[in-house]
Amino acid sequence: MVTVKSIAAEAEKRMKANAVLVTAVEINDGRAERIQVYFWDEHEAAMDIISKRDLVENWPDDGVYVLDTTAGTVDGAFRELRLIDGEEDFYLRAVPGDDEACDDFGSLPTVRFLEAVEAICSLRDKVKI
């Protein structure tokens, strides 16, 4: 059974092996603009929001994986993101096919959605005076 604990353990293993995990993406006109990534930074997981260009230029040798919490197995919860060299640009795909018309990360939430959730969560931390 796939659990949050088993996903987190596999994520830690992959990040410690220098892989990057994609957890959200903003796509505009078929092109990824902002990508939320997690990676291992010394002793802990770190999160950053980067551009497609940053990801392409700093592509890790150990791979980039898109988190898919709907998968039936822990290994399936980490779909490999492929870098496709198109005629005019690079395309990122986590789904089958080599469509150069757009980037496709599957069914990830938007970066804006996760930023909004984080902002809402921070409301509980505010001290009322």
DOGU-603426 format. One line per 2 residues: number of its first residue (from 0); their letters; for each residue x, y, z of N, C-alpha, C. Coordinates in nm, 4 decimals. Layout:
% DOGU-603426
NUM	A	X/Y/Z/X/Y/Z/X/Y/Z | ... $
END
This chain:
% DOGU-603426
0	MV	0.0835/-0.1184/0.0000/0.0000/0.0000/0.0000/0.0887/0.1257/0.0000 | 0.0506/0.2215/-0.0801/0.1247/0.3474/-0.0875/0.0752/0.4389/0.0246 $
2	TV	0.1674/0.4805/0.1087/0.1347/0.5700/0.2186/0.2192/0.6967/0.2077 | 0.1807/0.7992/0.2791/0.2600/0.9222/0.2816/0.4000/0.8916/0.3344 $
4	KS	0.4078/0.8068/0.4343/0.5376/0.7710/0.4925/0.6255/0.7007/0.3892 | 0.5680/0.6089/0.3120/0.6482/0.5372/0.2121/0.6901/0.6293/0.0977 $
6	IA	0.6044/0.7233/0.0598/0.6402/0.8214/-0.0434/0.7540/0.9103/0.0062 | 0.7443/0.9561/0.1309/0.8485/1.0427/0.1872/0.9822/0.9684/0.1964 $
8	AE	0.9792/0.8416/0.2338/1.1028/0.7635/0.2440/1.1673/0.7473/0.1063 | 1.0873/0.7192/0.0050/1.1412/0.7049/-0.1308/1.1911/0.8393/-0.1835 $
10	AE	1.1205/0.9467/-0.1527/1.1641/1.0805/-0.1938/1.2995/1.1125/-0.1316 | 1.3156/1.0834/-0.0037/1.4437/1.1089/0.0627/1.5556/1.0294/-0.0041 $
12	KR	1.5301/0.9034/-0.0334/1.6306/0.8189/-0.0984/1.6718/0.8769/-0.2336 | 1.5748/0.9172/-0.3128/1.6051/0.9714/-0.4455/1.6772/1.1057/-0.4370 $
14	MK	1.6315/1.1920/-0.3469/1.6967/1.3229/-0.3343/1.8391/1.3095/-0.2822 | 1.8617/1.2172/-0.1900/1.9977/1.1956/-0.1399/2.0894/1.1424/-0.2498 $
16	AN	2.0302/1.0813/-0.3528/2.1075/1.0348/-0.4681/2.1182/1.1450/-0.5736 | 2.0827/1.2675/-0.5345/2.0936/1.3883/-0.6179/1.9878/1.4015/-0.7270 $
18	AV	1.8760/1.3339/-0.7118/1.7640/1.3546/-0.8036/1.6835/1.4753/-0.7548 | 1.6050/1.5314/-0.8446/1.5182/1.6448/-0.8128/1.3739/1.5982/-0.8270 $
20	LV	1.2869/1.6437/-0.7365/1.1451/1.6098/-0.7414/1.0638/1.7338/-0.7779 | 0.9749/1.7186/-0.8732/0.8850/1.8271/-0.9128/0.7513/1.8028/-0.8452 $
22	TA	0.7007/1.9047/-0.7734/0.5752/1.8885/-0.7009/0.4645/1.9815/-0.7497 | 0.4985/2.0805/-0.8317/0.3976/2.1719/-0.8868/0.4574/2.2435/-1.0074 $
24	VE	0.3684/2.2916/-1.0948/0.4154/2.3598/-1.2152/0.3106/2.4597/-1.2626 | 0.3570/2.5722/-1.3130/0.2706/2.6708/-1.3792/0.2967/2.6573/-1.5284 $
26	IN	0.1939/2.6267/-1.6044/0.2081/2.6145/-1.7491/0.1230/2.7208/-1.8154 | 0.1828/2.7928/-1.9103/0.1133/2.8970/-1.9851/0.1364/2.8705/-2.1336 $
28	DG	0.0293/2.8582/-2.2084/0.0384/2.8299/-2.3520/0.1248/2.7077/-2.3816 | 0.1124/2.6048/-2.2995/0.1840/2.4807/-2.3221/0.3290/2.4801/-2.2791 $
30	RA	0.3751/2.5885/-2.2171/0.5150/2.5994/-2.1743/0.5223/2.6174/-2.0223 | 0.6081/2.5379/-1.9611/0.6290/2.5500/-1.8166/0.6982/2.6824/-1.7879 $
32	ER	0.6459/2.7549/-1.6909/0.7068/2.8826/-1.6535/0.7721/2.8753/-1.5157 | 0.6942/2.8356/-1.4154/0.7481/2.8228/-1.2799/0.7307/2.6779/-1.2371 $
34	IQ	0.8379/2.6216/-1.1795/0.8379/2.4816/-1.1396/0.8817/2.4744/-0.9936 | 0.8002/2.4091/-0.9113/0.8370/2.3898/-0.7705/0.9134/2.2574/-0.7608 $
36	VY	1.0342/2.2654/-0.7092/1.1193/2.1473/-0.6983/1.1665/2.1272/-0.5545 | 1.1924/2.0017/-0.5224/1.2558/1.9641/-0.3963/1.3854/1.8930/-0.4299 $
38	FW	1.4865/1.9165/-0.3465/1.6175/1.8552/-0.3656/1.6830/1.8442/-0.2287 | 1.7890/1.7642/-0.2206/1.8578/1.7452/-0.0932/1.9650/1.8514/-0.0777 $
40	DE	1.9607/1.9216/0.0339/2.0556/2.0288/0.0620/2.1240/1.9993/0.1948 | 2.2409/1.9411/0.1886/2.3208/1.9009/0.3028/2.2493/1.7985/0.3908 $
42	HE	2.1634/1.8432/0.4857/2.1023/1.7510/0.5809/1.9504/1.7501/0.5765 | 1.8919/1.8132/0.4737/1.7458/1.8189/0.4702/1.6957/1.8464/0.3288 $
44	AA	1.5672/1.8223/0.3116/1.5041/1.8539/0.1843/1.4833/2.0046/0.1764 | 1.5089/2.0596/0.0601/1.4893/2.2029/0.0378/1.3953/2.2204/-0.0801 $
46	MD	1.3188/2.3283/-0.0781/1.2245/2.3583/-0.1844/1.2623/2.4896/-0.2492 | 1.2408/2.4971/-0.3805/1.2644/2.6204/-0.4530/1.1668/2.6256/-0.5693 $
48	II	1.1393/2.7452/-0.6140/1.0577/2.7654/-0.7336/1.1513/2.8228/-0.8389 | 1.1623/2.7489/-0.9493/1.2599/2.7842/-1.0519/1.1917/2.7946/-1.1878 $
50	SK	1.2661/2.8440/-1.2846/1.2148/2.8518/-1.4212/1.2496/2.7228/-1.4959 | 1.1829/2.7033/-1.6068/1.2143/2.5894/-1.6930/1.3600/2.5970/-1.7369 $
52	RD	1.4029/2.7153/-1.7720/1.5422/2.7337/-1.8158/1.6397/2.6889/-1.7074 | 1.6128/2.7273/-1.5811/1.7004/2.6851/-1.4706/1.7078/2.5331/-1.4615 $
54	LV	1.5935/2.4673/-1.4746/1.5916/2.3217/-1.4656/1.6685/2.2589/-1.5812 | 1.6432/2.3067/-1.7017/1.7111/2.2514/-1.8197/1.8620/2.2730/-1.8103 $
56	EN	1.9044/2.3924/-1.7718/2.0476/2.4227/-1.7655/2.1193/2.3494/-1.6524 | 2.0456/2.3111/-1.5490/2.1065/2.2435/-1.4335/2.0507/2.1026/-1.4157 $
58	WP	2.0182/2.0380/-1.5261/1.9567/1.9052/-1.5229/2.0471/1.8083/-1.4466 | 1.9958/1.7467/-1.3397/2.0805/1.6567/-1.2608/2.1030/1.5233/-1.3318 $
60	DD	2.2228/1.4699/-1.3195/2.2549/1.3408/-1.3803/2.1688/1.2279/-1.3255 | 2.1224/1.2428/-1.2016/2.0442/1.1366/-1.1378/1.8950/1.1498/-1.1607 $
62	GV	1.8547/1.2412/-1.2467/1.7162/1.2467/-1.2909/1.6281/1.3478/-1.2211 | 1.5163/1.3706/-1.2866/1.4111/1.4571/-1.2351/1.2835/1.3744/-1.2362 $
64	YV	1.2114/1.3771/-1.1254/1.0907/1.2972/-1.1117/0.9730/1.3861/-1.0739 | 0.8576/1.3538/-1.1302/0.7337/1.4239/-1.0993/0.6583/1.3398/-0.9970 $
66	LD	0.6160/1.4019/-0.8896/0.5424/1.3321/-0.7856/0.4007/1.3020/-0.8329 | 0.3603/1.1761/-0.8236/0.2256/1.1330/-0.8610/0.1682/1.0508/-0.7462 $
68	TT	0.0929/1.1153/-0.6584/0.0404/1.0478/-0.5395/-0.0773/0.9561/-0.5708 | -0.1223/0.9514/-0.6954/-0.2319/0.8623/-0.7327/-0.1811/0.7260/-0.7808 $
70	AG	-0.0513/0.7092/-0.7895/0.0067/0.5839/-0.8388/-0.0235/0.4696/-0.7424 | -0.0269/0.3492/-0.7962/-0.0576/0.2313/-0.7156/0.0618/0.1734/-0.6416 $
72	TV	0.1824/0.2194/-0.6759/0.3038/0.1710/-0.6084/0.3897/0.2900/-0.5681 | 0.4774/0.2677/-0.4735/0.5674/0.3747/-0.4300/0.6585/0.4150/-0.5447 $
74	DG	0.7136/0.3169/-0.6162/0.8011/0.3480/-0.7288/0.7244/0.4256/-0.8361 | 0.5993/0.3905/-0.8586/0.5168/0.4594/-0.9574/0.4823/0.6020/-0.9188 $
76	AF	0.4987/0.6357/-0.7917/0.4693/0.7714/-0.7447/0.5746/0.8706/-0.7915 | 0.6812/0.8213/-0.8543/0.7892/0.9068/-0.9036/0.8064/0.8807/-1.0532 $
78	RE	0.7354/0.9608/-1.1323/0.7425/0.9458/-1.2777/0.8601/1.0268/-1.3301 | 0.9412/0.9644/-1.4127/1.0580/1.0328/-1.4660/1.0156/1.1437/-1.5619 $
80	LR	1.0737/1.2601/-1.5437/1.0516/1.3725/-1.6341/1.1593/1.3646/-1.7410 | 1.1164/1.3628/-1.8664/1.2115/1.3514/-1.9768/1.2341/1.4878/-2.0404 $
82	LI	1.3543/1.5084/-2.0835/1.3934/1.6298/-2.1539/1.4010/1.5940/-2.3018 | 1.3148/1.6551/-2.3818/1.3088/1.6268/-2.5249/1.3641/1.7466/-2.5999 $
84	DG	1.4610/1.7202/-2.6852/1.5227/1.8245/-2.7659/1.4382/1.8427/-2.8914 | 1.3604/1.9516/-2.8946/1.2764/1.9809/-3.0099/1.3512/2.0626/-3.1132 $
86	EE	1.2822/2.0973/-3.2180/1.3444/2.1749/-3.3248/1.3858/2.3140/-3.2797 | 1.3025/2.3765/-3.1962/1.3299/2.5141/-3.1544/1.3520/2.5300/-3.0047 $
88	DF	1.3150/2.4305/-2.9257/1.3193/2.4447/-2.7812/1.3303/2.3063/-2.7185 | 1.3488/2.3036/-2.5883/1.3442/2.1791/-2.5136/1.2037/2.1639/-2.4576 $
90	YL	1.1562/2.0401/-2.4499/1.0245/2.0115/-2.3944/1.0406/1.9146/-2.2791 | 0.9588/1.9314/-2.1783/0.9618/1.8464/-2.0598/0.8348/1.7636/-2.0572 $
92	RA	0.8509/1.6310/-2.0436/0.7345/1.5431/-2.0459/0.7470/1.4342/-1.9403 | 0.6411/1.4192/-1.8625/0.6325/1.3116/-1.7640/0.5264/1.2104/-1.8045 $
94	VP	0.4665/1.2323/-1.9188/0.3629/1.1424/-1.9700/0.4129/1.0805/-2.1000 | 0.3555/0.9689/-2.1396/0.3994/0.9062/-2.2653/0.3833/0.9992/-2.3853 $
96	GD	0.4695/0.9813/-2.4820/0.4617/1.0594/-2.6051/0.5764/1.1566/-2.6187 | 0.5970/1.2008/-2.7396/0.7043/1.2951/-2.7702/0.6496/1.4212/-2.8333 $
98	DE	0.5356/1.4674/-2.7862/0.4708/1.5852/-2.8423/0.5550/1.7088/-2.8156 | 0.6058/1.7706/-2.9216/0.6883/1.8903/-2.9074/0.6042/2.0171/-2.8959 $
100	AC	0.4743/2.0019/-2.8963/0.3880/2.1198/-2.8914/0.3758/2.1773/-2.7511 | 0.4078/2.0972/-2.6485/0.3884/2.1495/-2.5128/0.4678/2.0683/-2.4113 $
102	DD	0.4851/2.1288/-2.2949/0.5393/2.0591/-2.1792/0.4223/1.9879/-2.1125 | 0.4464/1.8697/-2.0562/0.3386/1.7969/-1.9894/0.3932/1.7244/-1.8680 $
104	FG	0.3530/1.7708/-1.7508/0.3983/1.7146/-1.6244/0.2941/1.6216/-1.5640 | 0.1846/1.5992/-1.6335/0.0763/1.5191/-1.5780/-0.0142/1.6053/-1.4929 $
106	SL	-0.0724/1.5466/-1.3904/-0.1740/1.6165/-1.3112/-0.1192/1.6776/-1.1823 | -0.0190/1.7606/-1.1946/0.0352/1.8317/-1.0787/-0.0490/1.9545/-1.0474 $
108	PT	-0.0513/1.9959/-0.9213/-0.1151/2.1240/-0.8904/-0.0295/2.2387/-0.9433 | -0.0876/2.3558/-0.9480/-0.0112/2.4726/-0.9902/0.0741/2.5231/-0.8737 $
110	VR	0.1803/2.5909/-0.9067/0.2644/2.6531/-0.8049/0.1799/2.7522/-0.7250 | 0.0967/2.8271/-0.7932/0.0104/2.9253/-0.7268/-0.0808/2.8588/-0.6238 $
112	FL	-0.1335/2.7404/-0.6565/-0.2188/2.6678/-0.5626/-0.1422/2.6351/-0.4345 | -0.0215/2.5813/-0.4488/0.0561/2.5472/-0.3293/0.1013/2.6707/-0.2529 $
114	EA	0.1296/2.7789/-0.3225/0.1623/2.9042/-0.2538/0.0423/2.9544/-0.1743 | -0.0775/2.9404/-0.2312/-0.1986/2.9828/-0.1601/-0.2215/2.8967/-0.0365 $
116	VE	-0.2013/2.7658/-0.0480/-0.2156/2.6764/0.0676/-0.1163/2.7150/0.1761 | 0.0069/2.7432/0.1371/0.1086/2.7842/0.2342/0.0687/2.9153/0.3027 $
118	AI	0.0173/3.0092/0.2260/-0.0266/3.1376/0.2834/-0.1424/3.1168/0.3805 | -0.2344/3.0290/0.3461/-0.3469/3.0001/0.4355/-0.2964/2.9338/0.5629 $
120	CS	-0.2029/2.8402/0.5501/-0.1460/2.7741/0.6681/-0.0759/2.8735/0.7604 | -0.0135/2.9757/0.7027/0.0573/3.0732/0.7850/-0.0393/3.1600/0.8647 $
122	LR	-0.1658/3.1643/0.8266/-0.2637/3.2426/0.9013/-0.2812/3.1892/1.0427 | -0.2659/3.0603/1.0601/-0.2823/3.0029/1.1936/-0.1667/3.0363/1.2848 $
124	DK	-0.0529/3.0774/1.2258/0.0653/3.1126/1.3036/0.0627/3.2572/1.3542 | -0.0277/3.3361/1.3028/-0.0320/3.4771/1.3431/-0.0876/3.4897/1.4841 $
126	VK	-0.0233/3.5740/1.5604/-0.0683/3.5988/1.6972/-0.1686/3.7123/1.6932 | -0.2818/3.6895/1.7559/-0.3848/3.7946/1.7601/-0.3588/3.8846/1.8791 $
128	I	-0.3582/4.0139/1.8510/-0.3310/4.1121/1.9576/-0.4607/4.1769/1.9978 $
END
